[in-house]
Amino acid sequence: MKKGIVSVVLALTFALSTVAVAATVKCTVDSVEADKVTMTCKKADKMKAGDKVKVKVSSGAAVEGC
């Protein structure tokens, strides 16, 4: 009985923790003017004005795997 309750609680905890995963959107920078950046993004319909975003700049160097 206790194992079943613990399993259900763990499953619910896992399910609720995965709900808050951020969306990943790939963008291309069109222009930069001082502190203003204009980008064109695929799947931009996932965003709205005022959303906080995290930008990761690629180095431009090719990364090769095995």
VMD Tcl script that draws the C-alpha trace (Angstrom):
set ca {
  {0.00 0.00 0.00}
  {2.76 2.46 0.96}
  {4.75 1.62 -2.18}
  {1.71 2.43 -4.32}
  {1.17 5.80 -2.62}
  {4.86 6.67 -2.91}
  {4.81 5.71 -6.61}
  {1.77 7.90 -7.28}
  {3.28 10.86 -5.40}
  {6.57 10.54 -7.31}
  {4.75 10.26 -10.64}
  {2.67 13.37 -9.91}
  {5.77 15.29 -8.79}
  {7.57 14.37 -12.01}
  {4.57 15.25 -14.18}
  {4.11 18.64 -12.54}
  {7.83 19.49 -12.68}
  {8.01 18.94 -16.46}
  {5.20 21.41 -17.14}
  {7.46 24.45 -16.58}
  {9.94 23.65 -19.37}
  {10.90 26.68 -21.46}
  {10.25 26.69 -25.19}
  {13.23 26.72 -27.52}
  {13.00 29.05 -30.50}
  {15.73 29.41 -33.14}
  {16.34 32.96 -34.39}
  {18.54 34.85 -36.83}
  {19.73 38.37 -35.98}
  {18.62 40.88 -38.63}
  {20.07 44.08 -37.19}
  {21.73 45.56 -34.10}
  {21.40 49.22 -33.08}
  {23.04 50.11 -29.74}
  {21.05 47.99 -27.21}
  {18.24 47.02 -29.60}
  {18.38 43.73 -31.54}
  {15.94 42.75 -34.28}
  {15.58 39.03 -34.98}
  {13.57 36.72 -37.22}
  {12.49 33.58 -35.36}
  {10.95 30.25 -36.29}
  {7.96 29.40 -34.06}
  {7.73 33.03 -32.91}
  {4.03 32.46 -32.18}
  {5.17 30.89 -28.86}
  {6.29 34.35 -27.66}
  {4.47 37.53 -26.74}
  {5.53 41.08 -25.91}
  {7.09 41.33 -22.47}
  {8.34 37.73 -22.29}
  {11.75 37.23 -20.69}
  {14.20 35.46 -23.02}
  {17.67 34.01 -22.67}
  {19.97 34.44 -25.67}
  {22.93 32.18 -26.33}
  {25.40 33.50 -28.92}
  {27.13 30.89 -31.03}
  {30.82 31.31 -31.73}
  {30.34 30.69 -35.44}
  {32.95 27.92 -35.41}
  {31.88 24.53 -36.71}
  {31.61 21.81 -34.09}
  {32.32 18.32 -35.31}
  {31.52 15.06 -33.60}
  {32.92 11.57 -34.01}
}
mol new
graphics top color blue
foreach p $ca { graphics top sphere $p radius 0.5 }
foreach p [lrange $ca 0 end-1] q [lrange $ca 1 end] { graphics top cylinder $p $q radius 0.2 }
display resetview
